[in-house]
Amino acid sequence: MSESPQVTVDVPALSRLLDGEHAEVRNLVRKNLVEQADVLDDQVHLDATAFRERVKDVIQHMASTGATGLGFPQEHGGGGNVGASIAAFETLAFGDLSVLVKAGVQFGLFGGAVLQLGTKRHHDAYLRDLIEARLLGCFAMTESGHGSNVQHLGTVATYDVETREFVITTTTESARKDYIGNAAAHASHAAVFAVLEIDGESQGVHAFVVPIRDAEGHDLPGVRTGDDGAKMGLHGVDNGRLWFDGVRVPRENLLNRYADVSEDGVYSSDIENPDRRFFTMLGTLVQGRVSVGGAGVSASKVALTIAVKYALKRRQFGAPGSDEEELLLDYGLHQRRLLPRLATSYALHFAQEVLVAQLHQASTDPDYPERDRRALESRAAGTKALATWHATDSIQEGREACGGAGYLAANRFAALKADTDVFTTFEGDNHVLLQLVAKGLLTDYSTNFEELDQFGVARFVADLAVETVIERTAVHKLLERLRDVLPSSDDGSDEPTLLDPDYQLAMLRWREEHVLSGVARRLKRGIDGGTDPVAVFSQVQDHVIHAARSHMERLVLEAFTDKVAAASEDPNHDVLAAVRDLYALSTIEADRAWWMEHGRLSSARSKAVTREVNALCRRLRPVADDLVDGFAIPPEMLRAEMLEQGY
Amino acid sequence: MSESPQVTVDVPALSRLLDGEHAEVRNLVRKNLVEQADVLDDQVHLDATAFRERVKDVIQHMASTGATGLGFPQEHGGGGNVGASIAAFETLAFGDLSVLVKAGVQFGLFGGAVLQLGTKRHHDAYLRDLIEARLLGCFAMTESGHGSNVQHLGTVATYDVETREFVITTTTESARKDYIGNAAAHASHAAVFAVLEIDGESQGVHAFVVPIRDAEGHDLPGVRTGDDGAKMGLHGVDNGRLWFDGVRVPRENLLNRYADVSEDGVYSSDIENPDRRFFTMLGTLVQGRVSVGGAGVSASKVALTIAVKYALKRRQFGAPGSDEEELLLDYGLHQRRLLPRLATSYALHFAQEVLVAQLHQASTDPDYPERDRRALESRAAGTKALATWHATDSIQEGREACGGAGYLAANRFAALKADTDVFTTFEGDNHVLLQLVAKGLLTDYSTNFEELDQFGVARFVADLAVETVIERTAVHKLLERLRDVLPSSDDGSDEPTLLDPDYQLAMLRWREEHVLSGVARRLKRGIDGGTDPVAVFSQVQDHVIHAARSHMERLVLEAFTDKVAAASEDPNHDVLAAVRDLYALSTIEADRAWWMEHGRLSSARSKAVTREVNALCRRLRPVADDLVDGFAIPPEMLRAEMLEQGY
């Protein structure tokens, strides 16, 4: 048990460690947030129409500070630094989340489509105005009938060789563009994703820049815009719908980085396979998922900071005869509710840091290997899923831990909860994303994995030996070296301490390999046995999700462990190691049934994990306030009246 | 595995079974809901001020139909039927939840205080006007500084023998009344809970009827009312704050069923112990908790009905070569996400039915044994906790399962989620309630258990032999008879089928007894070892919660099992048995680590539980629509645009 010695925290050093190399950018954004702090009041008091305008103003003000172009090329007025741009976005997520999402739509999604899918003519035409928020755009991908399955969009673009124009049409009501941020009111342009048909033959989904409103904000001919109306949250974002009735745009409006249509209507692309082409295009938009994942981590930090500080102010019940009641955080249960979640926020922070560094490298290295790029996309998908679910969970627990006060809009949970709720859905439904992760693992990010749908993966795996699937995974190689670390459940003697990071990692690696090979075996057995691939996949699906989650949790723990190891000289080394232990052991505890079922955890040791989690909570209780202060969230962003009151 | 035979559902018979003996009342409320269905639109489109007035109008209209007085005595214009009044409230929870909560405040809390804590003079003066919603009142118990620990309220009432008045004062800012429904705008009267001091001596908390507003709605002298402002949800309820500055009310305004003060200022009560007196008073308000728990079950039904119906309309992804995509509910994962939760809604429905029947009996039987009354209060607390957490969880999963469409206010999740969020807090914080349940178990509902605070419980238990604690519990006696049913994990042979209800119950009973005795042992060991009771309790607290949850889950399964057994001739017997199996096994699965840790589940059998849960999901998939139709929620209440669209 880890009752002693007491850990201490050097808060400024902790903030420096967390802020990392982009501290300057983060502090610039913090300053912007504080200057615009009244937007948090406006969120409560303005009606939706007025608040949308307010949020637009904030975005345009932000653009004037240079904080919005960090990820764009310098020749177009940007900062040329993808890592910095994500750091800015993560920090922006401490503030109002309508501002965040509107910024994400404008600079990340619309800007990202123009930058990544377009070529010089689009960059020259749009980027500078876009970065400065003079040109507002939207990202018109999702349709009412197709969110996750983007390949089957119903919007169609044909080419009219006479006029050298593309003609864009919403073919059915379920093909209307839906939930599109910036579409209901503010966007003058849309990046429209549509199936390109040339001479009646589909070439798959492509993106087009389509003007949708004139200077007065009226719909352009053939375009119909609508409003999604009231939403659960994000009241400052004008989500809307778009219908296209034979809307014509010049041939040059095709975002033609990966494919083009000649004046006389001949289609060409360097990527022959239409599926691969589609996934290559989608892959360039990975930054959006990385950004949302980072925002999820930030939102969880805000929620847990408020909940921890409230638990250090609020007292309830007391020992008989004592005049003073007990602080909430002195209750073991309250520690249990907040501190493992706090450890998870730390863990995800460091995992996100690794992901951002990889993305930054990929964005600056034209020779970044294709396979690594696919692994990066997969990691981005998985991190987004874990981080946004963690946000939902932490905000919910934080609200409940603050009781009735947490329910009032004067405190921040109401907005945090309502605004973040859709994070688990947009930029990819989390369950669909985890299936993408599993697909990558099962196919070893092979060149054709993106083209395989879920049923195709089942067939693909069936064609391999299961051993092949497993031996190619990175974890398998690591595991060979670590086999000795991991005792079987029968072997009670000489067990490594639960606080041994090698042991913790070995546990997560062993689970990952075992779950993954189990999935491969079940898929293979089903297909070999002649079962319909659809039925096989459906029956194995929860196992597939477990494999992906096991993989992601291993990556997260590795990132945290590496960080602690690299911080051996840091004044906060010991406390970070304790937070890492709490993350690792509460993660193992949550799935301890699985390890017991598979003979890797004895019942006695399983109980010891629970005891150690409790002991770590007690150990970290005295530094809980320091740990949340380390996030350096501007106090104005906590906006929690309840923290100002005496109880 | 339970792949066959296929179960079928007789939907009208299922609705009759679920509606039970109060079908007529439920149908009356359904009719009212449909007539007032536009309140669901108003919830989205009206601003808070206008919506509050709208909700008040709905309440007053309801009162005119006779649906609001069911639980009050007939001589005062009521229906004299507590069971019917709760059935009405449960059904009302299919509709807008501001209406529900405002009705709960007016008729349940304020009305309940006058009825249960007052005597004939109060009943004569207030009940008829109150039932007919001509007199609007609020229930002023919670303060900013004291929600859970009501015994330590800061509001004080003294008696002025000169004027024969009570003088009520808010002694500190944290003693202001807070979150009080009806207080911000509509209430003319408040039932104020305050510590009564006579000659400088505290007699504990008592309730007083205090006029707070005049006929024009202005604060009366000495009273200050405030508005809690915007909240996460329940925008139609005017939650507010109250401050009292020496407010004087006649002596007769003390709600004097359990204690009185004579004209010359002498305090008297039939219950000598002030703690016991306090808990006796509180106990009479049990109906509020029963009502909120029932409303939680109803809210989960609405959410799961929408999510199931959407999953039977919406398609996404498809087998290669197939023109049609797959329905969401044909995915194994989607079944996993929705169907065990649906089974839990069924289980909680039947558990709630038992609870309501017990409450009804207690309310009509003046000789209802004291110990049973305490057990009933405990059961109400635990059911409320489980049901409201289930509501939060089902609504969240349902929203996510409906993707972006679930986020729009045009569908019902936005309101459902925001409005129900505080259910886990009001009428008692769920974690505090589960501790109350555990306290009852540990002390066998003994006459003094209510007076013991949590630290006192530790001391109490320490004074007993652990065996005494255990032997007195009901489950212990049941277990004796069932010991044979339960195989140990070593004994692989002759294991009963997982679908044997005796086995399922024996598992839950064994866990309850074992966890409870573990808590008793740990408390005793800590106290005997000289550890501070505060520290002992804090360290054992998560274990305490586990004991309470284990107890409640056993009661829920028993209620479901009894219902199925009694329905042997019902056309829906087999499908109900399958739903019961799904509830039982998914409950066991969720905590299977615990049974493995304690040698009651082998790893092979644990995996079999998971397989059986999946098989039951597949088995129930074809009747999922029938199972939600069985709830007989008026289609207007689903108010989900997404269910009307084609995809």
Chai-1 contact restraints between the chains, C-beta under 6 A:
chainA,res_idxA,chainB,res_idxB,connection_type,confidence,min_distance_angstrom,max_distance_angstrom,comment,restraint_id
A,V44,B,A230,contact,1.0,0.0,6.0,A-B,restraint_1
A,G145,B,Y647,contact,1.0,0.0,6.0,A-B,restraint_2
A,G147,B,G403,contact,1.0,0.0,6.0,A-B,restraint_3
A,G147,B,G404,contact,1.0,0.0,6.0,A-B,restraint_4
A,S148,B,Q316,contact,1.0,0.0,6.0,A-B,restraint_5
A,N149,B,Q316,contact,1.0,0.0,6.0,A-B,restraint_6
A,N149,B,F317,contact,1.0,0.0,6.0,A-B,restraint_7
A,S174,B,G646,contact,1.0,0.0,6.0,A-B,restraint_8
A,S174,B,Y647,contact,1.0,0.0,6.0,A-B,restraint_9
A,Y179,B,G404,contact,1.0,0.0,6.0,A-B,restraint_10
A,D228,B,L408,contact,1.0,0.0,6.0,A-B,restraint_11
A,G229,B,A410,contact,1.0,0.0,6.0,A-B,restraint_12
A,A230,B,V44,contact,1.0,0.0,6.0,A-B,restraint_13
A,A230,B,A409,contact,1.0,0.0,6.0,A-B,restraint_14
A,K231,B,Y407,contact,1.0,0.0,6.0,A-B,restraint_15
A,K231,B,L408,contact,1.0,0.0,6.0,A-B,restraint_16
A,K231,B,A409,contact,1.0,0.0,6.0,A-B,restraint_17
A,M232,B,Y407,contact,1.0,0.0,6.0,A-B,restraint_18
A,M232,B,A414,contact,1.0,0.0,6.0,A-B,restraint_19
A,Q316,B,S148,contact,1.0,0.0,6.0,A-B,restraint_20
A,Q316,B,N149,contact,1.0,0.0,6.0,A-B,restraint_21
A,F317,B,N149,contact,1.0,0.0,6.0,A-B,restraint_22
A,A319,B,F455,contact,1.0,0.0,6.0,A-B,restraint_23
A,A319,B,V534,contact,1.0,0.0,6.0,A-B,restraint_24
A,Y331,B,S538,contact,1.0,0.0,6.0,A-B,restraint_25
A,G332,B,S538,contact,1.0,0.0,6.0,A-B,restraint_26
A,G332,B,Q539,contact,1.0,0.0,6.0,A-B,restraint_27
A,G332,B,Q541,contact,1.0,0.0,6.0,A-B,restraint_28
A,L333,B,Q541,contact,1.0,0.0,6.0,A-B,restraint_29
A,L333,B,D542,contact,1.0,0.0,6.0,A-B,restraint_30
A,R336,B,D542,contact,1.0,0.0,6.0,A-B,restraint_31
A,E400,B,T424,contact,1.0,0.0,6.0,A-B,restraint_32
A,G403,B,G147,contact,1.0,0.0,6.0,A-B,restraint_33
A,G403,B,T425,contact,1.0,0.0,6.0,A-B,restraint_34
A,G404,B,Y179,contact,1.0,0.0,6.0,A-B,restraint_35
A,G404,B,T425,contact,1.0,0.0,6.0,A-B,restraint_36
A,Y407,B,K231,contact,1.0,0.0,6.0,A-B,restraint_37
A,Y407,B,M232,contact,1.0,0.0,6.0,A-B,restraint_38
A,Y407,B,V422,contact,1.0,0.0,6.0,A-B,restraint_39
A,L408,B,D228,contact,1.0,0.0,6.0,A-B,restraint_40
A,L408,B,K231,contact,1.0,0.0,6.0,A-B,restraint_41
A,A409,B,A230,contact,1.0,0.0,6.0,A-B,restraint_42
A,A409,B,K231,contact,1.0,0.0,6.0,A-B,restraint_43
A,A410,B,G229,contact,1.0,0.0,6.0,A-B,restraint_44
A,A414,B,M232,contact,1.0,0.0,6.0,A-B,restraint_45
A,V422,B,Y407,contact,1.0,0.0,6.0,A-B,restraint_46
A,T424,B,E400,contact,1.0,0.0,6.0,A-B,restraint_47
A,T425,B,G403,contact,1.0,0.0,6.0,A-B,restraint_48
A,T425,B,G404,contact,1.0,0.0,6.0,A-B,restraint_49
A,F455,B,A319,contact,1.0,0.0,6.0,A-B,restraint_50
A,V534,B,A319,contact,1.0,0.0,6.0,A-B,restraint_51
A,S538,B,Y331,contact,1.0,0.0,6.0,A-B,restraint_52
A,S538,B,G332,contact,1.0,0.0,6.0,A-B,restraint_53
A,Q539,B,G332,contact,1.0,0.0,6.0,A-B,restraint_54
A,Q541,B,Y331,contact,1.0,0.0,6.0,A-B,restraint_55
A,Q541,B,G332,contact,1.0,0.0,6.0,A-B,restraint_56
A,Q541,B,L333,contact,1.0,0.0,6.0,A-B,restraint_57
A,D542,B,L333,contact,1.0,0.0,6.0,A-B,restraint_58
A,D542,B,R336,contact,1.0,0.0,6.0,A-B,restraint_59
A,R592,B,A593,contact,1.0,0.0,6.0,A-B,restraint_60
A,A593,B,R592,contact,1.0,0.0,6.0,A-B,restraint_61
A,A593,B,A593,contact,1.0,0.0,6.0,A-B,restraint_62
A,M596,B,M596,contact,1.0,0.0,6.0,A-B,restraint_63
A,E597,B,S603,contact,1.0,0.0,6.0,A-B,restraint_64
A,E597,B,S606,contact,1.0,0.0,6.0,A-B,restraint_65
A,E597,B,K607,contact,1.0,0.0,6.0,A-B,restraint_66
A,S603,B,E597,contact,1.0,0.0,6.0,A-B,restraint_67
A,S606,B,E597,contact,1.0,0.0,6.0,A-B,restraint_68
A,K607,B,E597,contact,1.0,0.0,6.0,A-B,restraint_69
A,G646,B,S174,contact,1.0,0.0,6.0,A-B,restraint_70
A,Y647,B,G145,contact,1.0,0.0,6.0,A-B,restraint_71
A,Y647,B,S174,contact,1.0,0.0,6.0,A-B,restraint_72
